[in-house]
Amino acid sequence: MSLSGLIPADVGLSAAIALCAIAFLAATARGFSGFGSALIFMPLASSVAGPRLVAALLLVIDFIAAAPLVPNAWKEADRKATAVIVAGALVGVPIGTYFLKQLDPITTRWIISGFVTGLLMLLLSGWRYHGKDYTALSLAVGSLSGFCSGLAQTGGPPIVGYQLGRPIPSKIARANILLFFGASDVFSVVSYALGGLITFDSLKLSLLIGPIYALGVAFGASLFGRASETVFRTICYALIAMSVIFGLPALDGVLGRG
């Protein structure tokens, strides 16, 4: 199959090139700082292709990229505590997927922009939960993260803010996060597949975008240690903000999208 054969008929060459550039930019941020890929990718990508297509595309790419990290996370994580949060995601992911499937693309884009703006504010605030590990709270955080993942693959900030503030070693917190997203991605794959969101078009496009995304992650990782993490995180925050602004449906006419 040729490269052009990997591009869905309703996407177009220019949109595919834009998706490649957006994916590389988002992956570079993730490779360096460990976060921000979905928050950069979704607002911009959904402005040049359908939100349902790009959410499924990002899920497929991330699912493959994260799979090798799960076995080690399983060994190091607090599996009992993580299971409670995962139970919340089991509820949240299908609800988010339902809204992604039912809402029209423009409405979905506005919601994505609003969600990403809120999650950016959460990141900028530096919020960390320092209270006790209540079951109800863990379920609520898991449900919120799962809902964000189901709707737009943006479930990172709630679970990261919750886990990193708990009085546990950072190694265990990181393993908990990785294990949670491993399970959440499985729920999303099942939910998206049952909802008809993982299509032949999204799978084909992932063959084109996936390698570029992987290169971006590797490039970002290579920058780690060569630049100030504080400066680079500031750049990531700025990129997320710019992604929200340029991805706004209100600018479609101005930017020649439509």
N, C-alpha and C positions, 0 to 999 in steps of 0.2 A: 504494500500500500504506500502511495506517495505521500509526501508531507501535506499536499493540498487535500488529499483524501481523508486526512485526520480532522479537517476543519468542517464543522456542521454547516449545512447549506444556509441556515438562517443567521450565521455569525458573520461571515465575510472575512476577506483577507486582512483588511485594515484593523478590524476588531480583534482578530486572532493575534496580530502583531502587538497590539496594545495589551492584550492579555499576557503575552509572553513577557513584555517589559514590566508590567505590574507584578507578575509572579516573581520575577527576578528581584525586583525592589523589595517586595514583602519578605521573600526568603532570606535576603541579605540581612534584614533587620532581625529576623529570627535566629539566623546563624550566629550573629554577634551577641545579641542581648538575651536570646531565649524566649522572646515574646514578640507580639505585635504583628505577626504575619496576617492573621485573619482580619485584624482591625485596619490594616492598610489595604489588604486585597479586596475585601468584600464591598466597601463603598465604591471603590473605583471600578472593579471588575463588573459589578452589577449595573454600572452605568453604560457599559459597552456591550454587554450580553445579558440575557435574562438572569434574574437572581436565582431561580431554581437551577439553572444549568451551572452557574459558577459556584453555588453552594455545594452541589454534588461533585463538581470538579475538585474543589478544595478538600472535600471529605476524602475522596479517593486518593489524592496525592498525600495528604497527611496520614491517612490510615496506613499506607504502605511505608511511609518514612518513619512512623513511630513504632511499627510492629517489632523491630529488633530490640527496642528498649524495654519491652514489657517483661521478658523473662527475668532479667536482673532486678527490675522493680518489684516483681512478685516476691523475690527472696528478701528484699530489704524493707519493704513497706510494712506498716501496721495494718495488716489485712482486715482485722476486725473493725477498726475505726473507718477504714476506707470503704468497707462494704456498706456501711450506713449511708455514706454520701452517695455511693453508686446507686443505692436503692432510690434516692431522690432523683437521680438522673434518669432512672428507668421510667419515672413519671413525666419528668420535664421534657425529655427528648421527643417523645411522640406528639406532645402538645405543640412544641415549637415546629415540628415537621408539618403538622396539620395546618398551622397558620401559613407556613411557607407555601404549601400546596394550594390553599384556598384563596389567599389574598391576591389581588391583581399586582403585577410587577411594580407599578409606580408606588402603590401603597406600601409594598414590601420594602422598596428602596428607602422610603421616608422612615419606616420603622428601623431599618438597619442603621440609617444615619443617626437616628435618635439613640439607639442602643449603643453604638460605637462612641458617640459623644459622651454618654453617661459612663461608659467603661473607661474612657480616657480620663474623665474627671476622677474616677476611682484610682487610677494609676498615678495621676498627678498628686493626689492627696497623700499618697504613701500609706494609705490605710492598711492596717493589719489587725486581725482579731486577736485579742490577748485574754479573752475570757475562758471559761471552762468549756469542755467539749460536750455540750448538751446534744442529746439525740435529735430532738426536734429541730435544733438549729442546723445540725449537720444535714438533715433531710432537706431543710429549706434551701441551704446553699447548693446542695447537689441538684435540687429541682431547678433553681434559677440558672445554674451553669448549664444544665441539660437543656433547658428551654432555649437559652441563647445559642447553644450548639445546634439544636434542631432547626432553629429559624435561620441562623446565619453563620454557623461554625465559629461563634465568638464567645465561647464559654470559659475562656482562660482567666480573666481578671477576678471574677468572684471566688473561684476555687483557690487560685494562687494567693490572694489576699487573706483568705481564711486559713490556709495551711501554713503559710510562712510565719504567721504571728503566734502560732501555738507553741507552748513550751516543750518542744521536741527537737532533737538534733536535726540540722538542716538536711543531712543525708536521708533521714527517714521522711522528712517533709517532701523532698524532691521525689522520692520513690512513691509516696502516696499520690502525688500529683500525676506522675507518669502512669501509675496503675489506674487511677481514676479515668484519665483520658483514654487509656487503652480500652476500658470497659465502655466508656461513653461513645467512643468511635464505633464499637461493635453495635451498640444500640442504634446509633445513627445510620450505620450501613443497613441494618435490618429495617429500620423505620423508613428510610429513603427508598429502599428496594420495594417494600410493600406499597409505598405511596406512589411508585412509578417515577421517582425522581432520578434514580440512577438509570440512565438510558444508554443506548449504544453510542449516542452522540457524546455524552459526558465521558464515557470510557475511552472513546477514540481521542477526544481532545486531551485527556489526561496523558496519553502517550506522547503528545506534542509538548504539553506544558510541564509535565512531570520532570523530565531531565533538566529543563531550564530552572525549575524550582530547586532541584537538587544542587545545581551549580551555584545558585544564589546562596543556599545554606552553607555550602563549602566555602564560598568566597567570604561570607560574613564571619564564619568561624576563623578563617585565616587572618581576619583583621583584629581578632581578640588579642589583646596584649600589645597591639601596636598603636592603639588610640585610647584616650581616656574613656572609661566606661560611662562616666557621668556625661561627658560631651556626646557620646554616641547615643545614650538613652534620650538625651534632650533632642537629638536629631530624629530619633524614632518617634517621640511624642509629636514633634512638628510634622513629620510625615503622616502620622495618623490624622492630625487635625486638617492637614491639606487634603488628605484623601476624603474626609467627610465633606469638606467644602466643595471640592471639584466633583464629588459624586452626587451632589444634591440634584434631585430631579428638576428643581426650579431653574437650574443653569443649562438644561438640555438645549434650549433654543439659542442661548448665548454661545455655547460651545459647539453648536452644530450637530448635536445628537438628536436622534428622534427616529 
